[in-house]
Amino acid sequence: MHVVYPVVVSALLFSIGVYGVLARRNAILVLMSVELMLNAVNLNLVAFDVWLRDRLHGGQVLTLFVIVIAAAEVGLGLAIVLAVFRTRRTVDVDRLRALAEVVRAPDSGRPDGEGAS
């Protein structure tokens, strides 16, 4: 098998992932695009490991580490997106540029504005 085929597929997957990160506004789709880029890297690692016929299979071992890190990244990323959605009611990345919380005028006369419905 030629190493060119998996490398080209990996380059296409990575390009689609970069486009998704740069063009999407939804935080969930950005996380999916990052996962797509990590899978492209995994494909390259396995393809070069097979092509070089490494006896220790370093590329495949490194791929397992990348999969574990990707799983942890997804869990943490989705937890952050869920926490942001609970407070802001949106997952639009453009609207989340400012990390300061919006202070609203109190409706019930309380200084913190918690009495409003």
ZAKEDREN-376882 format. One record per residue: residue number from 0; residue in one letter; x, y, z of N, C-alpha, C in turn. Coordinates in steps of 0.001 Angstrom, whole numbers. Example, Ala and Ser with C-alpha at 12.3 -4.5 7.8 and 13.67 -1.06 7.14 Angstrom:
2
{0,a,{13190,-5690,7800},{12300,-4500,7800},{13200,-3300,7800}}
{1,s,{12850,-2250,7080},{13670,-1060,7140},{12900,30,7870}}
This chain:
117
{0,m,{840,-1186,0},{0,0,0},{884,1248,0}}
{1,h,{533,2182,-807},{1273,3441,-844},{848,4315,332}}
{2,v,{1792,5062,836},{1504,5935,1967},{788,7209,1521}}
{3,v,{735,7433,217},{136,8675,-297},{-1366,8715,-46}}
{4,y,{-2045,7588,-195},{-3503,7579,-56},{-3973,7983,1338}}
{5,p,{-3455,7366,2404},{-3909,7825,3724},{-3472,9245,4059}}
{6,v,{-2326,9670,3520},{-1863,11032,3795},{-2781,12055,3124}}
{7,v,{-3232,11749,1917},{-4147,12665,1222},{-5496,12714,1945}}
{8,v,{-5995,11552,2355},{-7267,11531,3097},{-7118,12284,4419}}
{9,s,{-5983,12096,5068},{-5729,12800,6323},{-5647,14306,6107}}
{10,a,{-5006,14723,5036},{-4923,16157,4739},{-6308,16736,4462}}
{11,l,{-7149,15990,3769},{-8514,16457,3508},{-9319,16564,4806}}
{12,l,{-9198,15553,5665},{-9907,15593,6949},{-9431,16761,7809}}
{13,f,{-8116,16966,7823},{-7581,18066,8622},{-8034,19413,8062}}
{14,s,{-8086,19539,6733},{-8547,20792,6115},{-10005,21060,6436}}
{15,i,{-10826,20027,6400},{-12234,20191,6760},{-12363,20602,8223}}
{16,g,{-11534,20026,9081},{-11553,20398,10499},{-11136,21839,10728}}
{17,v,{-10102,22288,10021},{-9665,23686,10152},{-10753,24628,9670}}
{18,y,{-11401,24282,8557},{-12505,25103,8065},{-13632,25158,9095}}
{19,g,{-13921,24022,9712},{-14980,23995,10721},{-14659,24848,11932}}
{20,v,{-13403,24859,12356},{-13017,25675,13506},{-13094,27164,13157}}
{21,l,{-12666,27513,11958},{-12615,28931,11589},{-13965,29494,11159}}
{22,a,{-14833,28676,10579},{-16060,29200,9984},{-17301,28999,10845}}
{23,r,{-17303,28046,11731},{-18510,27752,12500},{-18653,28689,13679}}
{24,r,{-19909,28874,14069},{-20198,29736,15208},{-20723,28944,16396}}
{25,n,{-21176,27732,16153},{-21706,26900,17224},{-20549,26198,17924}}
{26,a,{-20524,26254,19243},{-19412,25682,20006},{-19351,24161,19865}}
{27,i,{-20482,23508,19731},{-20498,22055,19561},{-19852,21678,18235}}
{28,l,{-20151,22414,17184},{-19548,22121,15880},{-18051,22425,15871}}
{29,v,{-17635,23402,16640},{-16192,23677,16760},{-15493,22514,17446}}
{30,l,{-16106,21963,18497},{-15530,20796,19170},{-15474,19591,18232}}
{31,m,{-16503,19416,17417},{-16494,18312,16454},{-15403,18498,15407}}
{32,s,{-15151,19731,15026},{-14092,20003,14056},{-12709,19733,14645}}
{33,v,{-12526,20036,15911},{-11262,19718,16581},{-11062,18208,16630}}
{34,e,{-12136,17475,16893},{-12053,16018,16892},{-11700,15485,15506}}
{35,l,{-12236,16104,14476},{-11909,15698,13110},{-10431,15913,12814}}
{36,m,{-9875,17018,13301},{-8446,17257,13110},{-7604,16243,13880}}
{37,l,{-8018,15888,15084},{-7279,14886,15852},{-7337,13515,15181}}
{38,n,{-8472,13192,14575},{-8569,11918,13859},{-7704,11913,12609}}
{39,a,{-7533,13048,11980},{-6623,13130,10833},{-5183,12883,11281}}
{40,v,{-4825,13409,12420},{-3489,13157,12973},{-3329,11677,13302}}
{41,n,{-4357,11067,13863},{-4296,9635,14174},{-4110,8802,12911}}
{42,l,{-4794,9159,11858},{-4643,8444,10590},{-3213,8551,10075}}
{43,n,{-2626,9728,10177},{-1226,9895,9775},{-288,9067,10636}}
{44,l,{-498,9054,11932},{363,8280,12821},{330,6795,12488}}
{45,v,{-854,6259,12276},{-971,4835,11966},{-415,4534,10580}}
{46,a,{-676,5402,9604},{-183,5165,8244},{1345,5155,8206}}
{47,f,{1981,6098,8875},{3443,6121,8867},{4035,5002,9721}}
{48,d,{3311,4574,10752},{3782,3443,11537},{3790,2166,10702}}
{49,v,{2737,1968,9912},{2686,793,9039},{3704,922,7917}}
{50,w,{3849,2106,7358},{4765,2301,6226},{6223,2117,6629}}
{51,l,{6573,2587,7822},{7955,2457,8287},{8240,1104,8943}}
{52,r,{7205,315,9172},{7327,-1014,9773},{8087,-966,11098}}
{53,d,{7615,-93,11957},{8225,70,13275},{7925,-1161,14127}}
{54,r,{8947,-1743,14706},{8755,-2956,15508},{8071,-2667,16837}}
{55,l,{8273,-1476,17363},{7646,-1129,18636},{6255,-514,18463}}
{56,h,{5859,-260,17239},{4553,339,16922},{4331,1635,17694}}
{57,g,{5313,2521,17602},{5240,3800,18306},{4109,4681,17826}}
{58,g,{3818,4642,16536},{2724,5453,16009},{1372,5008,16528}}
{59,q,{1191,3701,16637},{-78,3189,17144},{-231,3462,18636}}
{60,v,{853,3393,19370},{804,3712,20802},{494,5191,21000}}
{61,l,{1143,6035,20212},{874,7467,20308},{-571,7778,19901}}
{62,t,{-1101,7012,18949},{-2498,7189,18550},{-3430,6891,19719}}
{63,l,{-3131,5865,20496},{-3960,5571,21674},{-3923,6711,22680}}
{64,f,{-2756,7309,22858},{-2661,8466,23751},{-3478,9642,23228}}
{65,v,{-3431,9864,21932},{-4206,10972,21343},{-5699,10710,21500}}
{66,i,{-6130,9458,21369},{-7541,9126,21549},{-7975,9389,22994}}
{67,v,{-7134,9050,23950},{-7457,9293,25365},{-7542,10788,25644}}
{68,i,{-6588,11548,25128},{-6612,13003,25312},{-7828,13613,24632}}
{69,a,{-8193,13104,23461},{-9366,13619,22751},{-10645,13337,23533}}
{70,a,{-10733,12165,24142},{-11916,11849,24946},{-12022,12772,26158}}
{71,a,{-10893,13044,26794},{-10904,13968,27927},{-11260,15382,27482}}
{72,e,{-10766,15771,26315},{-11067,17108,25786},{-12544,17252,25476}}
{73,v,{-13154,16210,24935},{-14584,16270,24628},{-15400,16369,25915}}
{74,g,{-15045,15580,26909},{-15783,15639,28167},{-15692,16996,28824}}
{75,l,{-14499,17548,28877},{-14312,18865,29481},{-14952,19962,28630}}
{76,g,{-14800,19863,27322},{-15387,20866,26429},{-16900,20886,26498}}
{77,l,{-17519,19715,26524},{-18976,19679,26626},{-19464,20171,27979}}
{78,a,{-18693,19926,29026},{-19069,20456,30337},{-19008,21980,30344}}
{79,i,{-17995,22537,29718},{-17885,23998,29640},{-19013,24578,28800}}
{80,v,{-19314,23940,27665},{-20400,24420,26803},{-21730,24349,27543}}
{81,l,{-21956,23293,28306},{-23193,23171,29064},{-23294,24247,30142}}
{82,a,{-22196,24523,30823},{-22204,25572,31845},{-22445,26950,31232}}
{83,v,{-21828,27195,30081},{-22046,28483,29401},{-23485,28584,28917}}
{84,f,{-24044,27487,28407},{-25425,27523,27930},{-26403,27776,29071}}
{85,r,{-26113,27234,30233},{-27008,27456,31370},{-27017,28908,31817}}
{86,t,{-25891,29593,31673},{-25840,30983,32115},{-26221,31963,31015}}
{87,r,{-25821,31698,29790},{-26029,32659,28699},{-27179,32316,27765}}
{88,r,{-27661,31082,27783},{-28723,30605,26897},{-28332,30617,25428}}
{89,t,{-27042,30508,25134},{-26574,30417,23756},{-25230,29698,23737}}
{90,v,{-24952,29048,22607},{-23643,28436,22399},{-22971,29046,21178}}
{91,d,{-23441,30225,20778},{-22854,30942,19655},{-21512,31517,20085}}
{92,v,{-20450,31131,19390},{-19101,31526,19781},{-18902,33032,19640}}
{93,d,{-19503,33658,18646},{-19342,35098,18455},{-19963,35900,19594}}
{94,r,{-21027,35392,20167},{-21662,36097,21283},{-20943,35856,22605}}
{95,l,{-20039,34891,22635},{-19328,34557,23869},{-17944,35172,23920}}
{96,r,{-17669,36147,23099},{-16337,36766,23075},{-16018,37470,24386}}
{97,a,{-16972,38192,24910},{-16760,38871,26189},{-17103,37899,27311}}
{98,l,{-16161,37669,28203},{-16386,36705,29268},{-17017,37328,30511}}
{99,a,{-17157,38641,30528},{-17782,39296,31668},{-19281,39027,31643}}
{100,e,{-19848,38858,32827},{-21286,38624,32892},{-22033,39936,32690}}
{101,v,{-23189,39821,32083},{-24020,40986,31823},{-24752,41354,33112}}
{102,v,{-24591,42607,33535},{-25264,43082,34741},{-26535,43784,34302}}
{103,r,{-27658,43284,34802},{-28954,43857,34434},{-29458,44744,35561}}
{104,a,{-30285,45681,35194},{-30878,46574,36195},{-31846,45779,37054}}
{105,p,{-31818,46000,38341},{-32736,45264,39222},{-34173,45691,38982}}
{106,d,{-35058,44706,38869},{-36475,44985,38634},{-37270,45066,39927}}
{107,s,{-36796,44374,40953},{-37579,44298,42179},{-37037,45201,43280}}
{108,g,{-36063,46038,42979},{-35511,46912,43996},{-34343,46290,44743}}
{109,r,{-34085,45019,44523},{-32946,44376,45173},{-31683,44768,44436}}
{110,p,{-30592,44943,45118},{-29363,45403,44455},{-28751,44364,43525}}
{111,d,{-29055,43074,43717},{-28444,42072,42854},{-29357,41642,41726}}
{112,g,{-30589,42058,41724},{-31496,41760,40640},{-32038,40347,40647}}
{113,e,{-31978,39649,41789},{-32425,38271,41824},{-33942,38137,41965}}
{114,g,{-34601,39210,42273},{-36051,39108,42462},{-36832,39153,41169}}
{115,a,{-36181,39398,40051},{-36884,39479,38779},{-37243,38094,38284}}
{116,s,{-38370,38015,37593},{-38782,36715,37062},{-38560,36614,35593}}
